[in-house]
Amino acid sequence: MSKPRKRGRDIDGVFLLDKPQGISSNDIMQKVKHLFQANKAGHTGALDPLATGMLPICFGEATKFSQFLLDADKRYQVTAKLGERTDTSDAEGQVVQVRPVNITETDILTALPHFRGNLLQVPTMFSALKHKGKPLYEYARAGITVEREARPITIFELTFIGYQAPYLTLEVHCSKGTYIRTLIDDLGEYLGCGAHVTVLRRTAVADYPIEAMIDFNHLKILSEQQDLVLLDQYLLPVDSAVSKLSVLTLTEQQSKAISFGQRVKFDNVQQIYGQVRLFTEQKQFLGVAIVDENNVIHPQRLIAQS
């Protein structure tokens, strides 16, 4: 039986999309995949339709390392409207409570330290977290509330940007799993007036620079020239998704063994332990492995070698 014919290109790399407002992360990812004519693609952590900003899209072999970007720290700039609480904690929901706003800048600055550091956050019902195989937002839309456990998150930075009542703008540097909508809702309750997100922009994922993001409309214009090289120039290397890991360069013999999924014992003169990036002596990225205390390399995720 013959193999099904591929419809697209086998390309590998990470594309930093500046996600537009009003579309889901999956829908825009499919559009980008189509423009690149790629066989395989996946995004690395959904942004709400309301949100804009950095959405790394992994192509081909880079999808093997998307979890590293899902687990990475993120940065956002968020504008909240005080005085109104919505059922989704953002401007796309229905207003469920209106309260007067008698809040000063001093009140806000006094409140912010309570939302920095290690916190427990109860995820919003309007999230993609699963309960019995179904996303929570499906239950929420049906009017069903599901008990959710508080999850540990870290707010590394929560910076005041500006306040023109009733609109408050903040910058947030947070750990994976943080819901900015919930953070704003909790802050609104702490201030006693309620709040919801009106503008949300993700400005960073891991160490990717904001200047490397490409607007979708610009990508469409390039694609109309029917020269895929113009698009491919914006692909970042596969190993950029794991750039924080230490680099371990292997000999030709070690590289061959690793490529077959074998464990390799080596002379660990650099005293490198834990997760590492593996490269050949020719600077070819092989994948990610763990080095144990016995100086043995355990392959984890490897690049398919041509």
Secondary structure, DSSP 8 states (H G I E B T S, - for coil): -------SB---EEEEEEE-TTS-HHHHHHHHHHHHTBS-EEESS---TT-EEEEEEEEGGGGGGHHHHHTS-EEEEEEEEETEEESSSBTTS-EEEE------HHHHHHHGGGGSEEEEE---SSS--EETTEEHHHHHHTT-------EEEEEEEEEEEEEETTEEEEEEEE-TT--HHHHHHHHHHHHTS-EEEEEEEEEEETT--GGG-EEHHHHHHHHTTT-HHHHHTT-B-GGGGGTTSEEEE--HHHHHHHHTT--EE---TT---EEEEEE-TT--EEEEEEE-TTSEEEEEEE----
